[in-house]
Amino acid sequence: MLNLSPLFHTEVEDSTLLKNITLGDAECEFILEAKEAVRKQLRVGLPRLMKEAGYEKEAVPPRFFTQGSWAYKTINAPCHLPPQQADIDDGAYLPLSFMTETGRPRAASQVFFKAAETALEPLVKERGWKLVTDKATCIRIVIARSAHIDIPLYAIPDVQFEELRKAAMNNYTLGAQDEAVIKAERDAWTALPRDKVLLAHREEGWKPSDPRPVKKWFIEEVDRLGEQFRRSVRYLKAFRDWQWPTGGPSSILLMAAAAPVFDSRDRRDDLALLDLVEAMQERLRKGVCNPTDETESLTDRLGKDGVEDAIRKLKQLEDNLRGAINASNADQACQWLINQFGSRFPHAPERVKPTTATATVQAVPAAAVASPLVGRSQAG
């Protein structure tokens, strides 16, 4: 039998699946700078344009809240270029009075989109980026061949918006390293009522939608299950990206299907992933709902044929991973997993460790250790 875990994750070797799917430092710095440039452009331009559009109250800069895989720390580098890209979601929030002031919610959402797009046009032109305006629930800016920023637009109650504004002002005044200020801003976001967050939709006006519960759920699952769970989600996404250049199961479906059936394995990411993909197949057959909204079926959204395709490919991954672990030939084991994950899975048979059936059985689930606290969220 073989221990393939060193090819999935290790702290000492450079070539692992996890490291090969991780965005480089330069790429992350580029994305962070681009995200801050977009925020700055909207802070400056949006109030003026909203005022010109007839918003009578004091026009205020939007607040921002990063969501999605960047916030969950599950973002992977794209596999197929094109069409895949790293996706950064950065929501922009305005006070609810903007929507209610006109008495025409649908028109207000159109004004919000138009003003935000107009505000962004000079920056997009200056940087040579591409503005995409045909997404129903966001503005997309393609900042590189390999990455884009999605900006969903939200309206929230004026009282909570003012709390966010004050917390952010204190943050800028006292410095981002002040823990009390950081906590005040984080608490202001936490206090925002879930049922009062509305997402602008280009065709349907405004829809109740709050990205925070899914983020909170996933972070709590990582705290409960350990960092091996987060890594396993990233392996699943890497597998998805290789097997489906377009489409395939959504990231939230993979996360929601994986969390209830995940068991950690001490220093054995290969075994943890094997157990997981085996158990996920039955989960998908029974149907998977949004973990924070049981009325939303994630498998229904994928469709019957899509679910069956996902189950079939997960079964292939299970068979190849089981065969690799039980193999006697490390080179063949690497080839089987390269077929499942693509060339980003390292071909390094010399680093595969022989093991015994007894040692494999003894790789019992490790006790989950809470993740270290993060200093601040990507709010602003």
C-alpha positions as CSV (number, residue, x, y, z in Angstrom):
1,M,0.0,0.0,0.0
2,L,1.0,3.6,-0.6
3,N,0.8,6.8,1.4
4,L,0.1,9.5,-1.3
5,S,-0.5,12.3,1.2
6,P,2.9,14.0,0.6
7,L,1.8,14.7,-2.9
8,F,-1.4,16.4,-1.7
9,H,0.0,18.5,1.1
10,T,3.2,18.9,3.0
11,E,5.0,21.8,4.7
12,V,8.4,20.9,3.2
13,E,8.0,19.9,-0.4
14,D,7.4,22.5,-3.1
15,S,5.5,20.4,-5.5
16,T,2.2,19.3,-4.1
17,L,-1.4,19.5,-5.4
18,L,-2.3,22.1,-2.8
19,K,0.7,24.4,-3.7
20,N,0.2,23.9,-7.4
21,I,-3.4,25.1,-7.3
22,T,-2.6,28.0,-5.0
23,L,-2.4,31.5,-6.4
24,G,1.1,32.9,-6.3
25,D,2.1,35.8,-4.1
26,A,2.4,38.2,-7.1
27,E,-1.1,37.1,-8.3
28,C,-2.6,37.7,-4.9
29,E,-1.0,41.1,-4.6
30,F,-2.3,42.1,-8.0
31,I,-5.8,41.0,-7.2
32,L,-5.8,42.8,-3.8
33,E,-4.5,46.0,-5.4
34,A,-7.2,45.7,-8.2
35,K,-9.9,45.1,-5.6
36,E,-8.9,48.2,-3.6
37,A,-8.7,50.3,-6.8
38,V,-12.3,49.2,-7.6
39,R,-13.4,50.1,-4.1
40,K,-11.8,53.5,-4.2
41,Q,-13.3,54.3,-7.6
42,L,-16.8,53.4,-6.3
43,R,-16.3,55.3,-3.1
44,V,-15.4,58.5,-5.0
45,G,-17.7,58.2,-8.1
46,L,-20.8,56.5,-6.9
47,P,-22.1,59.2,-4.5
48,R,-21.8,61.9,-7.2
49,L,-23.6,59.8,-9.8
50,M,-26.3,58.7,-7.4
51,K,-26.9,62.4,-6.6
52,E,-27.1,63.2,-10.3
53,A,-29.6,60.3,-10.7
54,G,-32.0,62.0,-8.2
55,Y,-31.1,60.5,-4.9
56,E,-32.1,63.4,-2.6
57,K,-30.5,62.3,0.7
58,E,-26.9,62.8,1.5
59,A,-25.0,60.6,-1.0
60,V,-22.7,58.4,0.9
61,P,-19.8,56.1,-0.2
62,P,-20.8,52.4,-0.3
63,R,-19.5,49.9,2.2
64,F,-17.9,46.6,1.0
65,F,-17.9,43.0,2.1
66,T,-15.8,40.3,0.4
67,Q,-17.6,37.0,0.0
68,G,-17.1,33.7,-1.8
69,S,-14.0,31.6,-2.1
70,W,-11.6,34.5,-1.4
71,A,-13.2,35.0,1.9
72,Y,-13.4,31.3,2.7
73,K,-9.7,30.8,1.7
74,T,-10.7,28.1,-0.8
75,I,-9.8,30.0,-4.0
76,N,-7.8,28.0,-6.5
77,A,-5.8,29.1,-9.5
78,P,-7.8,28.4,-12.7
79,C,-7.1,25.2,-14.4
80,H,-8.2,25.6,-18.0
81,L,-7.2,29.0,-19.5
82,P,-9.5,30.0,-21.0
83,P,-12.4,29.8,-20.0
84,Q,-11.8,29.5,-16.3
85,Q,-10.7,32.5,-14.1
86,A,-10.1,33.1,-10.4
87,D,-13.4,34.7,-9.1
88,I,-13.3,37.4,-6.5
89,D,-16.6,38.5,-5.1
90,D,-16.7,41.9,-3.4
91,G,-20.2,43.2,-2.5
92,A,-21.0,46.9,-2.5
93,Y,-23.7,48.1,-0.1
94,L,-25.8,51.3,0.0
95,P,-28.5,52.4,2.5
96,L,-32.0,51.0,2.0
97,S,-33.5,54.5,1.7
98,F,-32.0,54.7,-1.8
99,M,-34.4,51.9,-2.9
100,T,-37.5,53.2,-1.0
101,E,-37.1,56.9,-1.8
102,T,-38.2,56.7,-5.4
103,G,-41.1,54.3,-4.7
104,R,-39.9,52.3,-7.7
105,P,-37.7,49.5,-6.5
106,R,-37.1,48.0,-9.9
107,A,-36.0,51.4,-11.3
108,A,-33.8,51.9,-8.3
109,S,-31.9,48.7,-9.0
110,Q,-31.3,49.9,-12.5
111,V,-30.0,53.3,-11.3
112,F,-27.7,51.5,-8.9
113,F,-26.2,49.3,-11.7
114,K,-25.9,52.2,-14.1
115,A,-24.3,54.5,-11.6
116,A,-21.8,51.9,-10.5
117,E,-20.9,50.9,-14.0
118,T,-20.4,54.6,-15.0
119,A,-18.2,55.2,-12.0
120,L,-16.0,52.2,-12.9
121,E,-15.6,53.0,-16.6
122,P,-12.6,55.4,-16.2
123,L,-10.7,52.9,-14.1
124,V,-11.5,50.0,-16.5
125,K,-10.4,52.1,-19.5
126,E,-7.2,53.3,-17.7
127,R,-6.2,49.7,-16.7
128,G,-7.1,48.0,-19.9
129,W,-9.7,45.9,-18.1
130,K,-13.0,44.7,-19.5
131,L,-16.4,45.7,-18.0
132,V,-19.1,43.0,-18.3
133,T,-22.6,44.2,-17.8
134,D,-24.8,41.2,-18.8
135,K,-24.6,39.4,-15.5
136,A,-28.0,39.5,-13.8
137,T,-26.8,39.9,-10.2
138,C,-23.4,41.6,-10.4
139,I,-21.0,43.8,-12.3
140,R,-18.0,41.9,-13.6
141,I,-14.6,43.4,-14.2
142,V,-12.1,41.1,-16.0
143,I,-8.8,42.3,-14.6
144,A,-6.6,39.7,-16.3
145,R,-6.8,36.6,-18.5
146,S,-6.9,34.6,-15.4
147,A,-9.0,36.6,-12.9
148,H,-12.1,38.7,-12.6
149,I,-13.9,40.7,-9.8
150,D,-17.6,40.4,-9.4
151,I,-19.4,43.2,-7.6
152,P,-22.9,42.3,-6.5
153,L,-24.9,45.4,-5.3
154,Y,-26.9,45.4,-2.1
155,A,-29.2,47.6,-0.1
156,I,-29.3,47.4,3.7
157,P,-31.2,49.3,6.4
158,D,-30.0,52.9,7.0
159,V,-29.4,52.4,10.7
160,Q,-27.1,49.4,10.1
161,F,-25.4,51.3,7.2
162,E,-24.7,54.1,9.5
163,E,-23.2,51.7,12.0
164,L,-20.9,50.3,9.3
165,R,-19.9,53.8,8.3
166,K,-19.0,54.8,11.8
167,A,-17.1,51.6,12.4
168,A,-15.1,52.1,9.2
169,M,-14.4,55.7,10.0
170,N,-13.0,54.7,13.4
171,N,-10.9,52.1,11.6
172,Y,-9.3,54.6,9.3
173,T,-8.9,57.1,12.2
174,L,-7.3,54.8,14.8
175,G,-5.6,52.4,12.5
176,A,-6.4,48.9,11.3
177,Q,-4.2,47.2,13.9
178,D,-6.5,48.4,16.8
179,E,-8.3,45.3,17.9
180,A,-11.2,47.2,19.4
181,V,-11.8,49.0,16.1
182,I,-11.5,45.8,14.1
183,K,-14.1,44.1,16.5
184,A,-16.4,47.1,16.2
185,E,-16.5,46.8,12.4
186,R,-16.9,43.1,12.5
187,D,-19.7,43.4,15.1
188,A,-21.5,46.0,12.9
189,W,-21.6,43.5,10.0
190,T,-22.8,40.7,12.4
191,A,-25.6,42.9,13.7
192,L,-27.0,43.4,10.2
193,P,-30.5,41.7,10.0
194,R,-30.4,38.8,7.6
195,D,-33.9,39.5,6.3
196,K,-33.2,43.1,5.4
197,V,-30.4,42.6,3.0
198,L,-31.5,43.0,-0.6
199,L,-29.6,42.1,-3.8
200,A,-30.0,44.2,-6.9
201,H,-31.2,42.2,-9.9
202,R,-31.1,43.6,-13.4
203,E,-34.4,42.1,-14.4
204,E,-36.3,41.5,-11.1
205,G,-35.5,44.6,-9.1
206,W,-34.4,43.5,-5.6
207,K,-34.2,40.0,-4.1
208,P,-33.6,39.0,-0.5
209,S,-30.1,37.7,-0.4
210,D,-27.4,37.8,2.2
211,P,-24.0,36.2,1.6
212,R,-22.9,36.3,5.3
213,P,-24.7,33.1,6.5
214,V,-22.9,30.9,4.1
215,K,-19.5,32.4,5.0
216,K,-20.3,32.0,8.7
217,W,-21.4,28.4,8.2
218,F,-18.3,27.4,6.3
219,I,-15.9,29.1,8.8
220,E,-17.7,27.3,11.6
221,E,-17.4,24.0,9.7
222,V,-13.6,24.5,9.3
223,D,-13.4,25.3,13.1
224,R,-15.3,22.1,13.8
225,L,-13.6,19.8,11.3
226,G,-10.1,21.3,11.0
227,E,-8.0,22.6,8.2
228,Q,-7.9,19.2,6.5
229,F,-11.6,19.9,5.6
230,R,-10.7,23.2,3.9
231,R,-7.9,21.5,2.0
232,S,-10.3,18.7,0.9
233,V,-12.7,21.3,-0.4
234,R,-9.9,22.7,-2.5
235,Y,-9.0,19.3,-3.8
236,L,-12.6,18.7,-4.8
237,K,-12.7,22.1,-6.6
238,A,-9.4,21.3,-8.4
239,F,-10.9,17.9,-9.5
240,R,-14.0,19.7,-10.7
241,D,-12.0,22.3,-12.6
242,W,-10.0,19.7,-14.4
243,Q,-13.0,17.4,-15.2
244,W,-15.4,20.2,-16.2
245,P,-13.7,23.1,-18.2
246,T,-17.1,24.7,-17.9
247,G,-20.1,23.9,-15.7
248,G,-20.0,21.1,-13.2
249,P,-21.1,21.1,-9.6
250,S,-20.9,24.6,-8.0
251,S,-18.5,25.3,-5.2
252,I,-21.3,25.7,-2.6
253,L,-22.7,22.3,-3.7
254,L,-19.4,20.6,-3.1
255,M,-19.0,22.3,0.3
256,A,-22.5,21.5,1.4
257,A,-22.3,17.9,0.2
258,A,-18.9,17.4,1.9
259,A,-19.3,18.9,5.3
260,P,-21.8,16.4,6.9
261,V,-19.8,13.3,5.8
262,F,-16.2,14.5,6.3
263,D,-13.9,12.7,8.7
264,S,-10.4,13.8,9.2
265,R,-7.4,11.4,9.0
266,D,-4.3,12.2,10.9
267,R,-1.6,13.3,8.4
268,R,-3.4,11.4,5.6
269,D,-5.1,13.8,3.2
270,D,-5.3,11.0,0.6
271,L,-7.4,8.8,2.9
272,A,-9.6,11.7,4.1
273,L,-10.4,12.5,0.5
274,L,-11.1,8.9,-0.4
275,D,-13.6,8.5,2.4
276,L,-15.1,11.9,1.4
277,V,-15.7,11.2,-2.3
278,E,-17.2,7.8,-1.5
279,A,-19.7,9.3,1.0
280,M,-20.6,12.3,-1.2
281,Q,-22.1,10.2,-3.9
282,E,-25.0,9.1,-1.7
283,R,-25.4,12.6,-0.5
284,L,-25.8,13.8,-4.0
285,R,-28.3,11.1,-4.8
286,K,-30.5,12.1,-1.8
287,G,-30.3,15.8,-2.7
288,V,-28.3,18.6,-1.1
289,C,-29.8,21.9,0.1
290,N,-28.2,25.2,0.8
291,P,-26.8,24.7,4.4
292,T,-28.3,28.1,5.4
293,D,-31.6,27.8,3.5
294,E,-33.3,24.4,3.4
295,T,-35.8,25.7,0.8
296,E,-33.0,26.0,-1.8
297,S,-32.0,22.7,-3.4
298,L,-28.5,22.9,-4.8
299,T,-28.9,19.6,-6.6
300,D,-32.1,20.8,-8.3
301,R,-30.2,23.8,-9.5
302,L,-27.5,21.5,-11.1
303,G,-30.3,19.3,-12.6
304,K,-30.8,15.5,-12.8
305,D,-28.3,14.9,-15.6
306,G,-25.7,17.2,-13.9
307,V,-26.1,15.3,-10.6
308,E,-25.7,11.9,-12.3
309,D,-22.6,13.2,-14.2
310,A,-21.1,14.4,-10.9
311,I,-21.8,11.1,-9.2
312,R,-20.2,9.2,-12.1
313,K,-17.1,11.3,-12.0
314,L,-16.8,11.2,-8.2
315,K,-17.0,7.4,-8.5
316,Q,-14.1,7.5,-11.0
317,L,-12.1,9.6,-8.6
318,E,-12.9,7.1,-5.8
319,D,-11.8,4.1,-7.9
320,N,-8.6,5.8,-9.0
321,L,-7.7,7.1,-5.6
322,R,-8.4,3.7,-3.9
323,G,-6.4,1.9,-6.6
324,A,-3.5,4.3,-6.1
325,I,-3.5,3.9,-2.4
326,N,-3.6,0.1,-2.7
327,A,-1.1,0.0,-5.5
328,S,2.5,-1.3,-5.3
329,N,3.8,0.8,-8.2
330,A,4.2,4.5,-7.2
331,D,4.6,5.7,-10.8
332,Q,1.3,4.1,-11.8
333,A,-0.4,5.6,-8.8
334,C,0.8,9.1,-9.8
335,Q,-0.5,8.6,-13.3
336,W,-4.0,7.5,-12.1
337,L,-4.3,10.7,-10.0
338,I,-2.9,12.9,-12.8
339,N,-5.8,11.6,-14.9
340,Q,-8.2,12.8,-12.2
341,F,-6.6,16.2,-11.2
342,G,-4.6,17.1,-14.3
343,S,-1.0,18.0,-14.6
344,R,-1.1,20.0,-11.4
345,F,-1.0,16.8,-9.4
346,P,2.8,16.1,-9.1
347,H,4.4,13.2,-10.8
348,A,6.8,12.4,-8.0
349,P,6.8,8.6,-7.3
350,E,10.0,9.0,-5.3
351,R,8.1,10.9,-2.7
352,V,5.3,8.3,-2.3
353,K,5.7,6.5,0.9
354,P,5.1,2.7,1.2
355,T,2.9,1.8,4.1
356,T,1.0,-1.1,5.6
357,A,-2.6,-2.0,5.9
358,T,-2.3,-1.7,9.7
359,A,-0.8,1.8,9.5
360,T,-3.6,2.8,7.1
361,V,-6.2,1.6,9.5
362,Q,-4.5,3.3,12.4
363,A,-4.7,6.7,10.6
364,V,-7.8,7.3,12.6
365,P,-9.7,10.6,12.5
366,A,-7.6,13.3,14.1
367,A,-9.1,15.6,16.7
368,A,-10.3,18.8,15.0
369,V,-8.4,21.9,16.2
370,A,-9.9,25.3,16.0
371,S,-8.4,27.5,13.4
372,P,-6.5,30.6,14.6
373,L,-8.5,33.7,14.6
374,V,-8.2,36.0,11.6
375,G,-7.4,39.6,12.5
376,R,-10.2,41.2,10.3
377,S,-12.6,40.3,7.6
378,Q,-12.4,41.7,4.1
379,A,-15.0,44.3,4.9
380,G,-14.6,48.0,4.2
